[in-house]
Amino acid sequence: MSAGSLCIGNQHIPAVIDIGSQISFLTEEMYHKLISEGLESLELGVQSAVLFSAFGNKTESIRVMAMMQIRVDEIVLDDIFLISPQLLTQALLGVDFCRNNNVIINFSCAVFCN
């Protein structure tokens, strides 16, 4: 995993790139905060998604997916996040984000860019 930050709306959010995750996540708490501050997003319902952790037997139901505009450094992107009831970080960027945005991860410097 590599750490960085991204901007959604007016919030600077710590993010983790997890190359073991196929999709990107944002916490429910952060999502609701962004919406209450006026963030526009395209919200889509999710019928039967369950988040399985590699650490333990706990599962979480995912009910919402949202497309929103994010900013990493000076680059503005539209990306889709599953909204999770519980994460260890506020945002988790999966390999979908990396692949769609040509992300380069420099492990020796612990940074990512595109």
Secondary structure by P-SEA (a helix, b strand, c coil): cccbbbbccccbbbbbbcccccbbbbbaaaaaaaaaaccccbbbbbcbbbbbbccccbbbbbcbbbbbbbbcccbbbbbcccccccccccbbbcaaaaaacccccccccccccc
